[in-house]
Amino acid sequence: MIRFDNVSKVYPKQTRPALRDVSLEVEKGEFVFLVGSSGSGKSTFLRLVLREERTTHGQVHVLGKDLARLSNWKVPQMRRQLGTVFQDFRLLPNKTVAENVAFAQEVIGKSPGEIRKSVPQVLDLVGLGGKEDRMPGELSGGEQQRVAIARAFVNRPKLLIADEPTGNLDPQTSVGIMKLLDRINRTGTTVLMATHDQNIVDQMRKRVIELEQGRLVRDQARGVYGYQH
Ligand SMILES: Nc1ncnc2c1ncn2[C@@H]1O[C@H](COP(=O)(O)OP(=O)(O)OP(=O)(O)O)[C@@H](O)[C@H]1O
């Protein structure tokens, strides 16, 4: 699903790499936490997966494709197979809950009939049945995140990337969001989630990848501990 081979990233005008010689593989169906202190390289890692950035050295493969060899016009097609969820929800404020979710289908050319069928289904799945016509501003933070997850999931992505999805939520609401992401994972969608929340990581007992100053320092599922030199 994701493969990093000796990936380093140095941003323009920087001397210190944001990622240093990172190699790892995420298999189809896994749920993986990406952890590390602020500035350790988590967002850079996710941006490379989304091909919002390119590597300085090394290769990134996503869904079997070498992203360096993917022509620019094929990037949107690749991203359609991914769902993204962010800390700040990123909903369209002037569209209803249903319209926010439908939009994700409209942009990829789904028919109105398909959209009418799948939007209520996915809103039920995320626990928002009955709130289709609300505006995002009329929802709690947890509900807004559920809309964002519905939007990310409505096209049944192979890979869901979540960047601090519980960062703006209280602990109890966060548990609900994690249960939902777990449920989505159980449908077969691979989940890669960056987080600072150690409680969540402890509770979920999933694979944990830890970055420190751009290096992979822990990959729990594979029994790799300690620094890579
Ligand atoms: N666009 C950029 N240009 C230059 N340097 C950058 C850029 N984005 C990130 N960096 C640097 O790369 C390093 C890794 O940053 P990154 O945002 O990947 O860390 P992070 O682990 O996601 O941090 P946080 O938890 O605070 O979001 C940091 O030193 C950061 O300053």
Ligand as a Chemical Component Dictionary entry (heavy atoms), coordinates in Angstrom:
data_LIG
# 
_chem_comp.id                   LIG 
_chem_comp.type                 NON-POLYMER 
_chem_comp.pdbx_formal_charge   0 
_chem_comp.three_letter_code    LIG 
# 
loop_
_chem_comp_atom.comp_id 
_chem_comp_atom.atom_id 
_chem_comp_atom.alt_atom_id 
_chem_comp_atom.type_symbol 
_chem_comp_atom.charge 
_chem_comp_atom.model_Cartn_x 
_chem_comp_atom.model_Cartn_y 
_chem_comp_atom.model_Cartn_z 
_chem_comp_atom.pdbx_ordinal 
LIG N1  N1  N 0 7.511  23.761 3.571  1  
LIG C1  C1  C 0 8.578  23.672 4.381  2  
LIG N2  N2  N 0 9.697  24.392 4.121  3  
LIG C2  C2  C 0 10.787 24.287 4.914  4  
LIG N3  N3  N 0 10.870 23.508 6.003  5  
LIG C3  C3  C 0 9.775  22.781 6.329  6  
LIG C4  C4  C 0 8.577  22.822 5.551  7  
LIG N4  N4  N 0 7.666  21.992 6.113  8  
LIG C5  C5  C 0 8.265  21.458 7.192  9  
LIG N5  N5  N 0 9.524  21.927 7.334  10 
LIG C6  C6  C 0 10.496 21.532 8.360  11 
LIG O1  O1  O 0 10.663 20.132 8.298  12 
LIG C7  C7  C 0 10.732 19.576 9.605  13 
LIG C8  C8  C 0 9.636  18.543 9.788  14 
LIG O2  O2  O 0 8.377  19.215 9.777  15 
LIG P1  P1  P 0 6.963  18.467 9.758  16 
LIG O3  O3  O 0 5.930  19.518 9.554  17 
LIG O4  O4  O 0 7.023  17.347 8.809  18 
LIG O5  O5  O 0 6.900  17.900 11.256 19 
LIG P2  P2  P 0 5.663  17.328 12.103 20 
LIG O6  O6  O 0 6.182  16.132 12.810 21 
LIG O7  O7  O 0 4.510  17.143 11.202 22 
LIG O8  O8  O 0 5.371  18.495 13.124 23 
LIG P3  P3  P 0 3.972  18.887 13.837 24 
LIG O9  O9  O 0 3.661  17.768 14.777 25 
LIG O10 O10 O 0 4.296  20.156 14.548 26 
LIG O11 O11 O 0 2.954  19.065 12.746 27 
LIG C9  C9  C 0 10.661 20.743 10.584 28 
LIG O12 O12 O 0 11.973 21.102 10.927 29 
LIG C10 C10 C 0 9.998  21.824 9.764  30 
LIG O13 O13 O 0 10.418 23.102 10.190 31 
# 
loop_
_chem_comp_bond.comp_id 
_chem_comp_bond.atom_id_1 
_chem_comp_bond.atom_id_2 
_chem_comp_bond.value_order 
_chem_comp_bond.pdbx_ordinal 
LIG N1  C1  SING 1  
LIG C1  N2  SING 2  
LIG C1  C4  DOUB 3  
LIG N2  C2  DOUB 4  
LIG C2  N3  SING 5  
LIG N3  C3  DOUB 6  
LIG C3  C4  SING 7  
LIG C3  N5  SING 8  
LIG C4  N4  SING 9  
LIG N4  C5  DOUB 10 
LIG C5  N5  SING 11 
LIG N5  C6  SING 12 
LIG C6  O1  SING 13 
LIG C6  C10 SING 14 
LIG O1  C7  SING 15 
LIG C7  C8  SING 16 
LIG C7  C9  SING 17 
LIG C8  O2  SING 18 
LIG O2  P1  SING 19 
LIG P1  O3  DOUB 20 
LIG P1  O4  SING 21 
LIG P1  O5  SING 22 
LIG O5  P2  SING 23 
LIG P2  O6  DOUB 24 
LIG P2  O7  SING 25 
LIG P2  O8  SING 26 
LIG O8  P3  SING 27 
LIG P3  O9  DOUB 28 
LIG P3  O10 SING 29 
LIG P3  O11 SING 30 
LIG C9  O12 SING 31 
LIG C9  C10 SING 32 
LIG C10 O13 SING 33 
# 
